[in-house]
Amino acid sequence: MKVLVINCGSSSLKYQLFDMEDESVLAKGLVERIGNKGSNLTQKVSGRENYVVERPLKDHKDAIKLVVDTLTDKNNGVIGNMSEISAVGHRVVHGGEKYAESVLIDDEVMKAMEECIKLAPLHNPPNIIGIKACQALMPNVPMVAVFDTSFHQTMSEEAYMYALPYEFYQKFKIRRYGFHGTSHKYVSKVAAEMLGKKAEDLKMITCHLGNGGSITAVKNGKSIDTSMGFTPLEGIVMGTRCGNIDPAILTYLINEEGYTTEELDNILNKKSGLLGLSGESSDFRDINAGEQKGNERCKLALKVYIYKIKQFIGSYVASMNGLDCLVFTAGIGENAYEIRERVCENMEYLGIKIDKEKNRVRGVAVDFTAEGSRVKVLAIPTDEELMIARDTVSLI
C-alpha cells in the first residue's frame, strides 16, 4: 500500500510517498518559498542524487501540481502514475472542537475545515487547496485529514480557557486549541526513545520553530500547555505573525488610524513577526544574513524572537514543576544551531547547559547536552508525515 502525505505550511509544502508495508519512504520532497522569489522543489530518493526544480510558484495549487509531475516524472519519479497511490493523508491545521481525531474527508469535513479558515487564515486555505488539488487529480482515492489540534486536547480547563465572558466559549467555542500537535507528539516520543525512557515518565518542552512556531509543555506524554491559542497567531514571534501582544493595541489603532478588522487581521498575520520587525524578510536565513552584515533591525528581530522563546520555556518549567528534556525541531529548530545556542544561553539556573561543539550540526538528531547539565537538550528532525501516514492507514 502506497500512501502520499501532503503537509502544506504557510510558505512551504512537504511531501512523502510511503510504502506502508514496511513504512519505507519511496520519495520525499520539500517545496520552499511558495509565493516568493526563488521558489523551488527538492526531491530525495534513496540511492539517487537530489532532483531539484526551480520555477515560479504563485500558490499551493501550483506546488501540488509540481509534486505530482515530479513523482511521475519518467526519469526522476518513483511511480508510473498516480493510480498506484492507495490514499492521501493531509495535515490540516485547525479542526476546532469538532475533530479531536483524524478523519476520512467528505463534504461535511471539507465544510468544517472551511468554517475554520477564520481561525487559521494562513494555513487552512493552503491545506484545503492541497486537498482539492489531490481530489481533482485522484478522484477515487480516499483522503484523510490529520489535525494539528488533536494532541492538545489533553490541556486542562485552566490552560485552555480565556478570562472572557463564559458565554463566548459556550456560543463561539472561543478557547485555546494549540497547533503543530502532530510534530510535538512525534518529537516527544522520539526524545523519550533517545533517552531510553518512557514519555510517561518525563517532563519535556518541545520547541517547534519554523516560519510558524510553537512551544509545548509535555508532561507524562501529554500536552498540558502550548503557546498557540484560539488561532496560530498567539504565542512566540513567528515569520509574519506577531505572537502575543496587548489586545488594546488593536482598539488603539482602530480609534487612531481607522483600521478595519480585515486590515488588522492582514497586518497581524502577514506583515508582523520577523518580517515586521526586520523590514527585510520572514525567512530566518535572510534575517540572519542581515544581522551578520550589521543590519540593526535584523539584530532586533532576532533578539525579540529569542527573548520570547525563553519566556515560554521558563513559564512551562514552572507549570510542570521541573524539566527533564528540552527539544528543538522544525525548520529553524533543526537547522539553525545559532538559534539553539542563543536560546540556551544563561539558562544554567534551570539546569540547562549545552555542548556548543556538539550543537553545531544541521538537520540531524543530536544530543548536545553538556556534562553536568540536569536537563537533556536535543535537536530532533520532526516527522509529521510518518504519523500522518499511520493515521491514514488506520482509517482506510
C-alpha positions as CSV (number, residue, x, y, z in Angstrom):
1,M,0.0,0.0,0.0
2,K,1.4,3.4,-1.0
3,V,0.3,6.5,0.9
4,L,1.1,10.0,-0.1
5,V,1.3,12.6,2.7
6,I,0.9,16.3,1.9
7,N,1.9,18.9,4.5
8,C,1.1,22.4,3.4
9,G,2.7,25.2,5.5
10,S,2.2,28.9,5.1
11,S,5.0,29.2,2.6
12,S,6.2,25.7,2.1
13,L,5.0,22.2,1.2
14,K,6.5,18.9,2.4
15,Y,5.5,15.6,0.9
16,Q,6.4,12.0,1.3
17,L,5.4,8.8,-0.5
18,F,5.4,5.8,1.8
19,D,5.3,2.1,1.2
20,M,3.3,1.2,4.3
21,E,4.2,-2.5,4.1
22,D,7.5,-1.5,5.9
23,E,6.9,2.2,6.3
24,S,9.8,2.9,3.9
25,V,10.0,6.2,2.1
26,L,9.9,5.9,-1.7
27,A,10.4,9.6,-2.2
28,K,10.2,12.8,-0.2
29,G,10.4,16.4,-1.1
30,L,10.2,20.0,0.0
31,V,8.8,22.9,-1.9
32,E,10.1,26.2,-0.5
33,R,9.4,29.9,-0.8
34,I,5.9,29.4,-2.3
35,G,4.6,32.8,-3.4
36,N,8.1,34.3,-3.0
37,K,11.2,34.7,-5.2
38,G,13.3,31.7,-5.6
39,S,10.6,29.1,-5.2
40,N,11.9,25.6,-5.7
41,L,11.3,21.8,-5.2
42,T,13.9,19.4,-4.0
43,Q,13.0,15.6,-4.2
44,K,15.1,13.0,-2.5
45,V,15.1,9.3,-3.5
46,S,17.4,6.8,-1.8
47,G,20.3,5.9,-4.0
48,R,19.9,8.9,-6.3
49,E,21.2,12.4,-6.4
50,N,18.7,15.0,-5.3
51,Y,16.4,16.2,-8.0
52,V,15.9,20.0,-7.9
53,V,13.4,22.0,-9.9
54,E,13.4,25.8,-9.8
55,R,10.4,27.7,-11.1
56,P,7.9,30.4,-10.1
57,L,5.1,29.0,-7.9
58,K,2.4,31.6,-7.2
59,D,0.4,29.4,-4.8
60,H,0.0,26.0,-3.2
61,K,-2.1,24.8,-6.2
62,D,1.0,25.3,-8.4
63,A,3.1,23.5,-5.8
64,I,0.8,20.4,-5.7
65,K,0.9,20.1,-9.5
66,L,4.7,20.3,-9.4
67,V,4.8,17.5,-6.8
68,V,2.6,15.2,-8.9
69,D,4.7,15.9,-12.0
70,T,7.9,15.1,-10.1
71,L,6.6,11.9,-8.6
72,T,5.5,10.6,-12.0
73,D,8.5,12.0,-14.0
74,K,9.8,9.4,-16.4
75,N,13.4,9.9,-15.4
76,N,13.2,11.2,-11.8
77,G,10.0,9.9,-10.5
78,V,9.2,6.7,-8.5
79,I,5.8,5.7,-9.8
80,G,4.3,5.3,-13.2
81,N,1.1,7.2,-12.5
82,M,-1.0,8.4,-9.6
83,S,-3.2,5.3,-9.7
84,E,-0.5,3.5,-7.7
85,I,-1.4,5.6,-4.6
86,S,-3.9,4.0,-2.3
87,A,-4.6,7.0,-0.1
88,V,-3.5,10.6,0.7
89,G,-3.1,11.9,4.2
90,H,-3.3,15.7,4.7
91,R,-2.1,17.8,7.5
92,V,-4.8,20.2,8.5
93,V,-4.1,23.0,11.0
94,H,-7.5,23.7,12.6
95,G,-10.4,21.3,13.2
96,G,-12.0,23.3,16.0
97,E,-13.5,21.4,18.9
98,K,-15.4,19.2,16.4
99,Y,-12.4,17.0,15.5
100,A,-10.1,15.6,18.2
101,E,-9.2,12.7,16.0
102,S,-8.1,12.2,12.4
103,V,-11.0,11.6,9.9
104,L,-11.8,10.5,6.4
105,I,-12.5,13.6,4.3
106,D,-16.0,14.0,3.0
107,D,-18.2,17.0,2.1
108,E,-19.0,17.6,5.8
109,V,-15.4,17.6,6.8
110,M,-14.5,20.0,4.0
111,K,-17.2,22.3,5.1
112,A,-15.9,22.2,8.7
113,M,-12.4,23.0,7.6
114,E,-13.7,25.9,5.5
115,E,-15.5,27.2,8.6
116,C,-12.2,27.2,10.5
117,I,-10.5,29.4,7.9
118,K,-11.2,32.4,10.0
119,L,-9.3,30.7,12.9
120,A,-6.3,29.7,10.8
121,P,-6.2,32.2,7.9
122,L,-2.6,31.4,6.8
123,H,-2.9,27.6,7.0
124,N,-6.4,26.2,6.4
125,P,-6.6,27.8,3.0
126,P,-3.5,26.1,1.6
127,N,-4.5,22.9,3.4
128,I,-7.8,23.0,1.6
129,I,-6.2,23.9,-1.7
130,G,-3.9,20.9,-1.3
131,I,-6.9,18.5,-0.6
132,K,-8.9,19.8,-3.6
133,A,-6.0,19.6,-5.9
134,C,-5.4,16.0,-4.9
135,Q,-9.1,15.2,-5.2
136,A,-9.1,16.6,-8.8
137,L,-6.0,14.5,-9.7
138,M,-7.1,11.4,-7.8
139,P,-10.9,11.5,-7.6
140,N,-11.4,7.9,-6.4
141,V,-8.6,7.8,-3.8
142,P,-9.6,8.2,-0.1
143,M,-8.3,11.3,1.6
144,V,-7.6,11.7,5.4
145,A,-7.3,14.9,7.4
146,V,-5.0,14.8,10.4
147,F,-5.5,17.8,12.6
148,D,-2.8,19.8,14.4
149,T,-5.2,20.5,17.3
150,S,-5.6,16.8,18.3
151,F,-2.6,16.4,20.6
152,H,-3.5,19.4,22.7
153,Q,-7.0,18.1,23.6
154,T,-5.4,16.9,26.9
155,M,-5.0,20.5,28.1
156,S,-6.9,21.3,31.3
157,E,-9.6,24.0,31.6
158,E,-7.3,26.4,33.3
159,A,-4.8,26.1,30.4
160,Y,-7.2,26.4,27.5
161,M,-9.8,28.9,28.8
162,Y,-9.6,32.6,28.3
163,A,-10.7,35.0,31.1
164,L,-13.6,36.3,28.9
165,P,-17.3,36.1,29.5
166,Y,-18.0,32.4,29.7
167,E,-20.8,32.9,27.1
168,F,-18.2,33.4,24.4
169,Y,-16.9,29.9,25.0
170,Q,-20.4,28.5,25.1
171,K,-21.6,30.3,21.9
172,F,-18.4,30.6,19.8
173,K,-16.1,28.0,21.3
174,I,-13.5,30.6,22.0
175,R,-10.8,28.8,23.8
176,R,-7.1,27.9,23.3
177,Y,-6.7,25.0,20.9
178,G,-2.9,24.8,20.1
179,F,-1.3,23.7,16.9
180,H,1.7,21.7,15.5
181,G,0.3,18.9,17.6
182,T,1.5,16.1,15.2
183,S,5.0,17.5,15.4
184,H,5.1,17.9,19.2
185,K,3.7,14.4,19.7
186,Y,6.3,12.9,17.3
187,V,9.4,14.6,18.7
188,S,8.3,14.0,22.3
189,K,8.1,10.2,21.6
190,V,11.5,10.2,19.8
191,A,13.1,12.2,22.6
192,A,12.0,9.6,25.1
193,E,13.4,6.8,22.9
194,M,16.7,8.7,22.6
195,L,16.9,9.0,26.4
196,G,15.9,5.3,26.9
197,K,12.9,6.3,28.9
198,K,9.1,6.3,28.6
199,A,7.4,9.6,27.6
200,E,5.0,8.9,30.5
201,D,7.9,9.4,33.0
202,L,9.3,12.7,31.6
203,K,8.7,16.4,31.7
204,M,9.6,17.9,28.3
205,I,9.4,21.2,26.5
206,T,9.2,20.8,22.7
207,C,10.1,23.9,20.6
208,H,8.7,23.7,17.0
209,L,10.4,26.6,15.4
210,G,9.7,27.2,11.7
211,N,8.0,30.0,9.7
212,G,5.3,29.3,12.2
213,G,6.4,28.4,15.7
214,S,5.0,27.0,19.0
215,I,6.3,25.8,22.3
216,T,4.6,22.9,24.2
217,A,4.8,21.6,27.7
218,V,4.6,17.8,27.5
219,K,4.2,16.1,30.9
220,N,3.9,12.4,31.2
221,G,3.5,12.1,27.4
222,K,0.6,14.6,27.2
223,S,0.3,18.2,26.2
224,I,-0.6,20.3,29.3
225,D,0.0,23.7,27.7
226,T,1.1,25.2,24.4
227,S,1.9,28.7,23.1
228,M,-0.6,28.9,20.3
229,G,-4.2,29.5,21.2
230,F,-7.5,30.2,19.6
231,T,-5.6,30.6,16.4
232,P,-2.0,30.1,15.3
233,L,-1.5,33.8,15.9
234,E,-0.9,33.6,19.6
235,G,2.4,32.7,21.2
236,I,6.0,33.4,20.2
237,V,7.2,35.7,17.4
238,M,6.9,34.0,14.0
239,G,7.8,34.6,10.4
240,T,5.0,37.0,9.7
241,R,2.8,36.6,12.8
242,C,3.1,38.9,15.8
243,G,2.6,36.3,18.6
244,N,1.4,37.7,22.0
245,I,0.5,41.4,22.1
246,D,-1.6,43.6,24.3
247,P,-5.1,43.4,22.8
248,A,-5.7,47.1,23.5
249,I,-3.2,47.8,20.7
250,L,-6.0,46.9,18.2
251,T,-8.6,49.2,19.6
252,Y,-6.0,51.9,19.8
253,L,-5.2,51.5,16.1
254,I,-8.8,51.4,15.1
255,N,-9.5,54.7,17.0
256,E,-6.3,56.5,16.0
257,E,-6.0,55.3,12.3
258,G,-9.3,53.9,11.4
259,Y,-8.1,50.4,10.5
260,T,-10.7,47.9,9.6
261,T,-10.8,44.4,11.1
262,E,-9.7,43.0,7.8
263,E,-6.7,45.3,7.6
264,L,-5.6,44.5,11.2
265,D,-6.0,40.8,10.5
266,N,-3.7,41.1,7.5
267,I,-1.2,43.1,9.5
268,L,-1.1,40.7,12.4
269,N,-0.9,37.6,10.3
270,K,1.1,38.6,7.3
271,K,3.1,41.8,8.0
272,S,4.3,41.3,11.5
273,G,6.7,39.0,13.3
274,L,10.2,38.7,12.0
275,L,9.1,40.4,8.7
276,G,7.6,43.4,10.5
277,L,10.5,43.9,12.9
278,S,13.3,43.5,10.3
279,G,11.6,45.1,7.4
280,E,13.6,42.6,5.3
281,S,12.1,39.1,5.2
282,S,10.1,36.5,7.1
283,D,12.8,33.9,6.4
284,F,15.3,33.3,9.2
285,R,18.1,32.8,6.7
286,D,17.7,36.2,5.2
287,I,17.5,37.9,8.7
288,N,20.5,36.0,9.9
289,A,22.4,37.2,6.9
290,G,21.2,40.8,7.6
291,E,22.4,40.5,11.2
292,Q,25.8,39.4,10.0
293,K,26.0,42.5,7.8
294,G,25.2,44.8,10.7
295,N,21.6,45.4,9.9
296,E,20.2,46.8,13.2
297,R,16.6,45.9,12.6
298,C,17.6,42.3,11.7
299,K,19.5,42.2,15.0
300,L,16.4,43.5,16.8
301,A,14.2,40.9,15.2
302,L,16.3,38.0,16.3
303,K,16.7,39.4,19.9
304,V,13.0,39.7,20.3
305,Y,12.4,36.3,18.8
306,I,14.9,34.6,21.2
307,Y,13.6,36.5,24.2
308,K,10.0,35.4,23.6
309,I,11.1,31.7,23.3
310,K,13.0,31.9,26.6
311,Q,9.9,33.4,28.3
312,F,7.8,30.4,27.3
313,I,10.4,27.9,28.4
314,G,10.7,29.5,31.8
315,S,6.9,29.6,32.3
316,Y,6.5,25.9,31.3
317,V,9.2,24.8,33.7
318,A,7.1,26.5,36.4
319,S,3.9,24.9,35.1
320,M,5.4,21.4,35.2
321,N,7.4,21.9,38.4
322,G,10.6,20.9,36.7
323,L,12.1,19.9,33.4
324,D,13.9,16.7,32.2
325,C,14.3,17.5,28.5
326,L,14.3,20.4,26.1
327,V,13.7,19.6,22.4
328,F,14.2,21.8,19.3
329,T,12.5,20.8,16.0
330,A,11.2,22.1,12.6
331,G,13.0,24.2,10.0
332,I,14.7,26.7,12.4
333,G,14.9,24.3,15.4
334,E,16.5,21.5,13.4
335,N,18.9,23.6,11.3
336,A,19.7,26.9,13.0
337,Y,22.2,25.8,15.6
338,E,22.9,29.5,16.2
339,I,19.3,30.0,17.5
340,R,19.5,26.9,19.7
341,E,22.7,28.2,21.3
342,R,21.3,31.6,21.9
343,V,18.0,30.3,23.3
344,C,20.0,28.1,25.8
345,E,22.4,30.9,26.9
346,N,22.1,31.9,30.6
347,M,19.7,29.1,31.4
348,E,22.0,27.3,33.9
349,Y,19.6,28.3,36.7
350,L,17.1,25.9,35.1
351,G,19.7,23.2,34.8
352,I,20.3,23.7,31.1
353,K,23.9,23.5,29.8
354,I,24.9,22.7,26.2
355,D,27.9,21.5,24.4
356,K,28.4,24.1,21.7
357,E,30.6,21.9,19.5
358,K,28.0,19.0,19.5
359,N,25.3,21.6,18.8
360,R,27.0,22.8,15.5
361,V,25.1,20.4,13.2
362,R,22.1,21.0,11.0
363,G,19.2,18.7,10.1
364,V,20.1,15.6,12.2
365,A,19.1,14.3,15.6
366,V,21.6,15.2,18.2
367,D,22.0,15.3,21.9
368,F,24.1,18.4,22.7
369,T,23.8,18.3,26.4
370,A,26.9,19.4,28.3
371,E,28.4,17.4,31.1
372,G,26.8,18.3,34.4
373,S,23.5,19.6,32.8
374,R,20.5,18.5,34.8
375,V,18.3,18.8,31.7
376,K,18.9,16.9,28.4
377,V,18.9,19.2,25.3
378,L,18.1,17.6,21.9
379,A,17.5,18.6,18.3
380,I,15.2,16.2,16.5
381,P,14.1,16.4,12.9
382,T,10.3,16.2,13.0
383,D,8.4,13.5,11.0
384,E,4.9,14.7,10.9
385,E,4.5,12.8,7.7
386,L,5.1,9.4,9.1
387,M,2.5,10.0,11.9
388,I,0.0,11.2,9.3
389,A,0.6,8.2,7.1
390,R,0.0,5.9,10.1
391,D,-3.3,7.6,10.9
392,T,-4.3,7.4,7.2
393,V,-3.7,3.7,7.0
394,S,-5.6,3.1,10.3
395,L,-8.7,4.9,8.9
396,I,-8.8,3.3,5.4
